[in-house]
Amino acid sequence: MKRFVLLLLVAVPSLARAQLEERWSQLSDAQKDELRAKWREFKSLPPEEQERIKANAERFRAMPAEDKERVRDNVRSFRALSPDERQELRQRFMDYRKMNPEERVEMRTRMRAYLRAHPSSASRCVKTFAAGAA
């Protein structure tokens, strides 16, 4: 969440300085230190990666509230995974990105059909996918 706040600070320069100062003053020293570290980490990234992160933050900011909540739920689910499960999920995502567009469409169509047929499975879907179950 703190990283998200940092990204918003980077991606949303239109916020009034007073609002930012007020938000900053409400943070604990530990939170401020963590944000400073995240800022240094962000600034050390290649410019293309910084732009990608900014674009993602802007896209999130423009989403309807329902979509934002879905994204937050996905982040919470991801964080609940073990390090090994996270790595497996990252690898599967990389494999997905290597698919041609037709294969991706087919994969999404099949997954949506499965989730419609098994709505109670949706909350376990990320964990199952990360564990390698089909």
C-alpha positions as CSV (number, residue, x, y, z in Angstrom):
1,M,0.0,0.0,0.0
2,K,2.8,2.4,0.8
3,R,4.3,1.7,-2.6
4,F,1.0,2.6,-4.1
5,V,0.9,5.9,-2.2
6,L,4.4,6.6,-3.4
7,L,3.4,5.9,-7.0
8,L,0.4,8.2,-6.6
9,L,2.7,10.9,-5.4
10,V,4.9,10.4,-8.4
11,A,2.1,10.0,-10.9
12,V,-0.3,12.7,-9.7
13,P,1.5,16.0,-9.7
14,S,-1.8,17.9,-9.8
15,L,-2.4,17.3,-6.1
16,A,-1.9,20.4,-4.1
17,R,1.3,20.7,-2.2
18,A,-0.6,21.4,1.0
19,Q,-2.5,18.1,0.6
20,L,0.7,16.2,0.2
21,E,2.3,18.0,3.1
22,E,-0.7,17.1,5.3
23,R,-0.6,13.5,4.2
24,W,3.2,13.4,4.8
25,S,2.8,14.8,8.3
26,Q,0.3,12.1,9.2
27,L,2.8,9.3,8.5
28,S,5.0,7.8,11.3
29,D,8.7,8.2,11.1
30,A,9.0,4.5,10.1
31,Q,6.5,5.0,7.2
32,K,8.4,8.1,6.1
33,D,11.6,6.1,6.1
34,E,10.0,3.3,4.1
35,L,8.7,5.8,1.5
36,R,12.0,7.5,1.2
37,A,13.6,4.1,0.5
38,K,10.9,3.3,-2.0
39,W,11.5,6.6,-3.7
40,R,15.2,5.9,-3.9
41,E,14.4,2.5,-5.4
42,F,12.0,4.0,-7.9
43,K,14.6,6.6,-9.0
44,S,17.2,3.9,-9.5
45,L,14.9,2.1,-12.0
46,P,15.5,2.7,-15.8
47,P,13.4,5.5,-17.2
48,E,11.3,3.1,-19.2
49,E,10.3,1.2,-16.0
50,Q,9.6,4.4,-14.2
51,E,7.3,5.4,-17.0
52,R,5.6,2.0,-17.0
53,I,4.9,2.4,-13.2
54,K,3.6,5.9,-13.7
55,A,1.3,4.8,-16.5
56,N,0.0,1.9,-14.3
57,A,-0.7,4.3,-11.4
58,E,-2.5,6.7,-13.8
59,R,-4.6,3.8,-15.2
60,F,-5.5,2.7,-11.7
61,R,-6.4,6.3,-10.7
62,A,-8.8,6.4,-13.6
63,M,-10.5,3.1,-12.9
64,P,-14.1,2.9,-11.5
65,A,-14.2,2.1,-7.7
66,E,-15.3,-1.4,-8.4
67,D,-12.3,-2.1,-10.6
68,K,-10.0,-0.5,-8.0
69,E,-11.4,-2.9,-5.4
70,R,-10.8,-5.9,-7.6
71,V,-7.2,-4.8,-8.1
72,R,-6.7,-4.4,-4.4
73,D,-8.2,-7.8,-3.8
74,N,-5.8,-9.3,-6.3
75,V,-2.8,-7.6,-4.6
76,R,-4.0,-8.9,-1.2
77,S,-4.3,-12.4,-2.7
78,F,-0.8,-12.2,-4.2
79,R,0.7,-11.0,-1.0
80,A,-0.9,-13.9,0.9
81,L,1.0,-16.4,-1.3
82,S,4.3,-17.9,-0.2
83,P,7.5,-16.7,-1.9
84,D,7.6,-20.0,-4.0
85,E,4.0,-19.6,-5.0
86,R,4.6,-15.9,-6.0
87,Q,7.6,-17.0,-8.1
88,E,5.6,-19.7,-9.8
89,L,2.8,-17.2,-10.6
90,R,5.4,-14.8,-12.0
91,Q,6.7,-17.5,-14.2
92,R,3.3,-18.5,-15.4
93,F,2.5,-14.9,-16.2
94,M,5.7,-14.6,-18.2
95,D,4.7,-17.7,-20.1
96,Y,1.3,-16.2,-20.7
97,R,2.9,-13.0,-22.1
98,K,4.9,-15.1,-24.5
99,M,1.7,-16.6,-26.0
100,N,0.4,-15.3,-29.3
101,P,-2.7,-13.1,-29.1
102,E,-5.1,-15.9,-30.2
103,E,-3.7,-18.2,-27.5
104,R,-4.2,-15.5,-24.8
105,V,-7.8,-14.9,-25.9
106,E,-8.5,-18.6,-25.7
107,M,-6.9,-18.8,-22.3
108,R,-8.9,-15.9,-20.9
109,T,-12.1,-17.3,-22.5
110,R,-11.6,-20.7,-20.8
111,M,-10.7,-19.1,-17.5
112,R,-13.8,-16.9,-17.5
113,A,-16.1,-19.8,-18.5
114,Y,-14.6,-21.8,-15.6
115,L,-15.1,-19.0,-13.1
116,R,-18.7,-18.5,-14.2
117,A,-19.4,-22.2,-13.8
118,H,-17.5,-22.4,-10.5
119,P,-18.0,-19.0,-8.8
120,S,-16.9,-20.3,-5.4
121,S,-13.5,-21.1,-6.9
122,A,-12.7,-17.5,-7.7
123,S,-11.2,-16.8,-4.4
124,R,-8.9,-19.8,-4.7
125,C,-8.1,-19.3,-8.3
126,V,-4.8,-17.4,-7.8
127,K,-3.5,-19.8,-5.3
128,T,-4.5,-22.8,-7.5
129,F,-2.9,-21.3,-10.5
130,A,0.3,-20.5,-8.6
131,A,0.4,-24.1,-7.3
132,G,0.3,-25.4,-10.8
133,A,-3.1,-27.1,-10.6
134,A,-5.3,-27.0,-13.6
